[in-house]
Every structure is written in C-alpha cells, then in structure tokens.
C-alpha cells in the first residue's frame, strides 16, 4: 500500500510519454478526430432540429469517440516496438502501465470533448447546472478511456490497425443503441433493455437532462452507472492484460 502513491505517479509519467508519442499517430487522428467530426456533421446537417436538441448526442459522440481512440493502439504499438518489455523491466507494476494508458486516453478525450461544451456557452445555450455537466463529462471520459484500454487487451496482437478495427466493431454498435440518435424513451422495450448495457446511454441521458430537462433515468443513476462501468472496465482491463501478457512477450 505504501508503494501505491509512487506507482500512481509513475502512471502519469507513462501517460506523458504516451501523449508525446501516440497523439499524432494516424489511426488516432482518423478515429479520434476526423471520423467523429464527419459523423457529427452528418448528424447535424440537414436536420431541422434546434441546436439545443442536437447537443446531447453531439457531446456524447465526441466524448465517446475521442476517449476511445488512443487506448486500443498503445499496447499493440508498444508490443511491436519492444518498448513494453522495457517498461516491464522498470520498477512499475502492470496496473501502473494500464492506468497510464487510461490517463493518456482520458486527457485526449477530455480536451476534445470540451470543445462542443465551450460552443454551447459561446452560443448562450446554458445547461441547468454547468458544474454537474462538467463533472459528468470528466467521469464519462474516464469510463470510455477504461473501455478503450480493455479493448486493446484481446486479441494480444502487435498490429495497431487490427486492434483499432476490432475496437470499432464494438464502438459503432454502442453508438447506435445508446440514445444518441433516438432518445431512450422513444425506443421499444427491447431497445431500452439493450441500451441499458451501454455506458454511453447513461452519459447521453445525463446530458439530455441537463440541457433539455428530459431524461429516461434519474440523474443520480446516470452518475452511479458511469462510475460502476468505469470500475468494471478498469478492473477487467488489468485482469485481461495480465492473462495476455505472456502471449505478447513470446
């Protein structure tokens, strides 16, 4: 327990290293910036809907895609370049590396997803409580970052493109079942049941409540669900990476 603060500090050092190396990588730019930008434009353009109605889905998509764009590529790249082996030779625990990867994904997602939030203030579209919204955005980005690192755990490949494409197979269905395009309350019962397994559902629902005073779940449940998903994803990521580590190093 006495080593925990020092190991956590090393996670920030690893995150700093990841920021310098991976933020400019092609897959991160494409999946984290270019693709969500065009998806957001397709979502907004041509829809005769007030901007305030569009904002919850726009903010949800931005946070989700940006916070999940870095994590799936880090471990495969590190495996291929043999830097993962060098990291493990240092006095750092595996969970320290995983948390560092999460932090680098989290920071990327938070910085980009703040942009549409700033846009709302510039256009004088104020949420019911900006502090609650900002706090929700922070924990949602951490949740999505934990999911992205979990998606990099299996298969234990050293090809970043493979990991990114497989993670996309998970991320895209989540977007379409999470109330981004169709509010949860308008879904059929089976759709509501499926939506409840997605962390993005609760974040989008939270933003809808704070901008439109419309929500399917209680606001407290949205927060608690996102926190629960964060803990579950982070724990599963550490456990799964521990199991696949030997295959990566072989």
N, C-alpha and C positions, 0 to 999 in steps of 0.2 A: 504494500500500500504506500510505503514511503517513496517508492520509485515512480508512482503514478504522475505527480506533477512534472517530473523531469521527462518522462516518456511523452506526456501530452505536449510539452514544449517542443520536443523533437518532431511531433506531428506537424506543428506549424512550420518548422524548418523544411520538412518534406513537402508541405503544401507550397511553400515559397519556391522550392525547386521545380515543382510541377507547373506552377504559374509561368515561370520563365521559359520552360521547355514546350509545354503542350498547348498553351492558349493559341499559339499561332499555327498549329498543325492543320492541314487541310480538312480532315474529317470533322474536327471540332468547329472550324469556321462554317463548314457546309451544314452540319446537323445542328449546330448551336445558334447560328446567326442567319445564314442565307435561307435555309429551308423554313424555319419558323416565320421569317419575315414574309416570304411569299405565301405561306399558309395563312398568315394573319391578313394579308392583303386580299386574298381570295375570300376570306371570311367576312371582311368589311365591305369591299367594293361591290356595288350593285344591290346592296340590301337596304331597303327603305325602312331602316330601323334607327331610332335615335342613338347617338353615340353612347349615351349612358347605359342603354340596354346591351350594347355590344361589349362594353368594358370588362365585365366579369369573365367572359370567355376569352377575350384578348389577353388579359392579365394572367389567367390560368394557363393558357397555351404557352405564353412567353416564359413564365417561370418553369413550367414542366420541361419544355424542350431545351432550354439553356442549362438548367441544373443537371440534366441527364446527358449532356453532350460530351463532357470531359471524362467522367468516370470510366465508361466502358473501354476507353482507349489506353489508359495509363498502364495497367498491368501487362497487357499484351506487348506494348512498346518496350516496357522495362524488361520483360522476358526475352524479347528478341535481341535487345542491345546488351543483355547480360548485366544491366545495372541493378536488377532485382537481386541477383546473387550478391553483388557488392553491398547492397543495403542490408541484406540479412547477415552479412559478416560484421556489420556495425552493431554497437550495443543498443539495438532497438528491437522491440517486440513486433510480432506480425500485426497485432492490432494497432500499433503506432503507425505503421505504414498505411493500413486501411483507413484510419481516421485522417491521416494526412491527405490521402486521395479524396476522401469525402469533403474535407475542408476546401481543397482546390476547386472541386465541382461546385460546392456551395457558394464560394465567393464569385465565381464566374456567373452562376445563375442569378445571384442577388444583384450584382452590379447591372446586368442587362435588364432584369425584370423590374428594376426601379424606374426605368425609362417610361413605360406606359403609366406608371403611377405618378411620375412627375408631370406627364402630359395631362392627366386629369386635373391637377392643380393649376396648370397653365391655362386650361380651358374653363376654370372656375367650376369644375364638377367635383364637389367635395363629398367624401364618404361620410357616413354618420359618425364614425369615430376613426380618425386617421391613425392614432396610436395603435388601436386594436388591429387595424388593417396592416400596418407595418409589421407588427409582431407576428401576425398570421403569415405574412409574406416570408419572414425570416424562417419560421419553423417549417413552412412548406418547402422552401428551397433546401433546407437541411434534409427533409424527408426524401425529396426527389434525388438529392445527391447520394443519399444512402442507397436508394434503389439503383442508381447508376453503377455504383461500386459492386452491388450484388450481381448485377447483370454481367459484370466483367469476370465473374468467378468461374462460370461454366459456359461453354467448354474451356479447358485450360489451353487456349490457343496462343500462339505468339504472332498472330496476324491481326493487326488492329482492325482492318476492314471487316474481317469475319465477325469480330466482337461487336462492332458498330452496327452491322446489318442485322445480327441476331437480336440485339437490343431494340432495334427499330421494330422488329416483329412483335415485341411486347408493348412498346410505347404507343404505336399507332392505334391498336385496338382500344387501349386505355383512354385515348383522347376522345374516341367516338362513343364510348359508353359512360363518360364522366360528366354529362350535363353541360359540356362546353357549347355544343351546337343546339341541343334541345334540353331545356331545363328538366331536372329530375322529376319534378311534379307532373310533367307532361308525358312521361314515359309510361308504358304499360307496366303492370305489376312485375312481370318477369324482367323487364328492363331496369326497374328500380332495384330489384334483387341483385342483378349483375353489377349495377352502378355502385352498390354499397361495398364492393370489394376493391374499389379503386381509391387511392389516396387523393387523386386529382378531383374526384367528386366532391369531397368534403371541403377542399380549398375553394373550388369554384362556387360551391354553395355558400361558403363564408363570404366571399366577395360579393355575391348577389345580395346577400342580406345587408351588407354594409353600404352598398350603392343603391339598391332598389327596394330595400325593406321586404324582400321576398326570399324565402328560403324553405327548403324541404325539411331540413334537420334543425334542431336547436343549435344556436351558435356555440354553446359550451361543448356539445357533442362533436361539432366540426373540429374544434381545437383538440379535444381529447383523442379523437380518431387519428388526426395527423400525427400527434405525438406518439401514439401507440404504433402506428405504421413506421415511424422513424426508428423507434427502439427495435421493432421486429426486423426491419430491413438491415440495420446496422449489425445486430446480433447474428442474423443469418449470413451476412456478407463475411464476417470474421470466421464463422464456423466453416463455411463452404470454401473460403480461401485456404484455410488450414488443411482441408481434405485434398484440395487440388494442387497444393504447393509442390508436393513431391513430383507430380507429373510435369510441372512447369520446369523444374530444375533438372529433370532427367534428360 
